[in-house]
Amino acid sequence: MFMPCSSMRRLLPPTVLLLLVSAGVLVAGLPKAVVLLDPPWARVLQEDSVTLKCQGTYPPGDNATQWLHNGSLISSQTFSYFIESARVKDSGEYKCQTSLSTLSDPVQLEVHIGWLLLQTTQEVFQEGETIWLKCHSWRNKPVQKVTYLQDGKGMKYFHQNSDFYIPKATRNHSGSYFCRGLIGSKNKSSEAVNIMVQGPGSPTISPVLPWPQITFCLVMGVLFAVDTGLYFSVQRNLQSSMEDRRKHKFQCRLDAQDK
């Protein structure tokens, strides 16, 4: 029995939609992995040791982890990726993923060459947060008479090198920061780092589309493609069937005339 095209179009899409939505919910329900730096500095000096850890969900007894550096897979398959002596080539974007977590957001690692490096846990802060600064030396050489500066003006002086904390940051703490000090008898300065302090309601730097919206868009796109393909397929079959029927009627007339 031939089923009209309109009936076919009413029957298939709900079934396809149910399957696709079910699959989409499973994907969207997975937590996103997170890359953590240990120590927590995104800017390091050459020959520093760095450990990247993948915080995600793992099946029991399975810590297999997929790591990507600048979009390419790297050999490590454990939950932590250890860089014993960092080189400039290790700079770039790192991501990770586990079997029960989706791909993490990227974490940027910068490997610098120099005597001093100003390190901070992040470069964008919200008002009220604590800014943590560290004047880090190559190979952890002793540094004395350390000064932290904002926009060229001294903010804090330490006779012996120490970390500098700015509690309850305000927008006035936005600016260009660097540190300087004595390594032996040499006066050295770090490169400048731009730090921004945002107030309430400030737009986010990188808005991310929520997973449920992504899943819905993908489902609708696939459903439209399936439904459109089905429509044209049934149309072709219907046209072919009508053509066969016309040929059959024409043949019947010829046979009747011959008789």
N, C-alpha and C positions, 0 to 999 in steps of 0.2 A: 504493500500500500504506500502510495506516494504522500509524503507529508509536506504541506505548503511551506513556502519559505518563511512566512510570518510566524508560523508555529515553531519552526526550528529556532528562529531567533529568540523566541520567548523562552524556550526550554534550556538552551545551552548556557547563556551568560550567567545565570544564578549559580550553576554548578561550578563553572570556572572561577567565578568570583569567590565562592566559598573556599575552594582549594587555595587560591592565591592569597586571600586574606589570612587564612590559617597559617600558611608558610611565612607571610610577612610578619605576623604577630610573634612567631617564634624568633625571627631574626631581630625584630625590634626589642624583644624582651631581654636580649643578652646585654650584660653590662659592658661598658667601654673600658678597655685596659688603660692604665696610666703609667707613664715613664717617670721614674723618680731618679734624681741625681744624688750620689753620695761620694763626697761631700756635696752640699746643695748649690754649688756654683756652676752657672752656665758658661762662665768665662774662666779659662785656666791657662797656665803657662806650659810651654813645651817641657816635656819630661815629668809633668804631674801625673799622678795616678787617679783614674776616674772609674767609678762603678755606676752603671746604669741598671736599675732594677725595674722589672715589669710587674706592676701590681694589677693582678687580674684574677679571674676565676678558673680554677683547674679541676679536672676530674680527679678522684682519689687515686693516688699513686702515679700521677702523670703530670710532670712539670714542664712538658715540652712547650717551648716558646719560639715564636717566629720574630726575628729582629730584622729591621730594615734600616739601612744607612743611605740617605739621599735616594730613596726609592729602590735600592738594590738589596736583595737578601744577603745577610752575612752569616758566617758559619755557626755562631753560637746558637744553641738550641735550649739553653737553660734559662731560668727566670732572671738571672743577672748576667750582664755583659761587662767584663772587666778590661779596662785599657791600662796596662801596666805603666807605659811611658808614652804619654800623648805626643802626637806629632800634628803638624798643620793639616795633613791629609785626613786626620780623624775629625776635623771640623765638619759641621753640617747638621742635617736633620735626622733625628732618630725616632723610630716608631716601633711598637711591639704589639703582638696579638697572641692570645691563647686559644685553645680549642673551645672554651666556654666564655670568651670575651671578644668583642669586636675590636677592630684596629684602633689603637690609641691616637690621640692628638699628637702632633709633632712636638718634640723638644729640641731646641737648638743648642748645640755645643760649639763654642768658639775656642780654638787653641791659638794663643798668641806667643810671640817671641819678644823677650825683653827682660829687664831686671825687676821691674815692679809692675803689678797689675792690680787695679782696683776691682774687687769682686763684690757682687751684690746678689741677693737671692732672686731678685726680679728687677725690672726696670720701670714697671708701672705699678703704682700703689694706690690704694684708696685712702681718703682722709681718715685719720685715726689709727692706721696701721703703723707698725714699727719698721723703719728703714734700717737694715743691717748692712754695714760696709766693712770690708776687710782689705788692708793693704798687704798684698801677698807678694813675696819675693821669690825669685828663681831659685830652685833647689832649697827653699826655706832658709836662705842665708839670713843671719841676724840683721835687723834694721833698727836704727836708732833715730831719735829726733824726728818722729813721724808727724806730719801735718796733713789733715784732711781739709780740702778746699771745695767751696761751692761758688761757681762763676768767678773763680780767681781770688776769692776772699777766704781767708783762713777761718775754719769752723771749730776745729779741735786739734790740740797738740798733745802728743804723748812722748815722753822721754824714751820709753821702751815701746816697741811696736805693740799695739792693742787694737782690737776691733772697735768700731765706732757705731753706736746705736742712736737713732733719732726716734724717740717714742712719740706716739700720737702725731704723726706727720700731718702737715697742712699743705695747702697749695703753694705757700711761700717756700716750701722745701723742694719744689720742682727746680731743676737746673742742671748745669754741667758740673760733674764732680771728678776730682782726681786726687791722688795722694803723692807725697814726696817724702824722702827721708835719706839718711846716710847708710850706705852699705860699705863698711870699711871707712875709707876717707872720701868715697865718691858720692856726690849728691845726685840722686836719681829721682825721676818723676814717672808716674804711670800715664797711660793714655786716659783721656776724659771719657766719662760715661754719662749719657743723658738720662736723667731720672724724672719721671712725671708722677705727680700726685693728683688724682682725680677726686672731684667732689661727688656728692650724691646725685644720681640721675645722669651721670656722664655716660655717653654712648660707649658700648663695648667695642674693643678693638677688632675682634674677629667674630661677628655673629655667626652662630651655627644653626642650621635648620634642624629642628627636632626630628628624631628618627621616625616617629609615627607619621609625620607629614611626608617624609621621603618615601616610606613604605606605601602610603596611600597613592602618591603620584605614580610610583612604579606599577602598582596594581592596576590603576586606571589606564595607564599606557598599554600594558600587556593585554588587558581586557578589551580595549578598543581595537588593538591589532587582531586579536582572535576573532572578535565579533565581525570586523570588517572582512577578514579573510573568509569566514563562514558565509557571509552574505553573498560575496561574489562567487564562491564555489557553488552555492545552491542556485544562484541565478544562472550560472553556466549549465548546471544539470537540468534546470527547468527549461531553458531555451533548447537544449539538446533533445529533451523529451518531447517538446512541442513540435520540433522539426521532424522527429521520427514519426509523430502522429500524422503530420501533414503528408509526409511521404507515403505512409500506410494508406491514408484515405485516397490519395491520388492513384496508387497502385490498384486499389479496389475498383475505382471508376474505370480504369483501363481494362481490368479483367471483366467487368460487367459489359463494356462495349464489345469486347471480343466475342462474348457469348451471343 
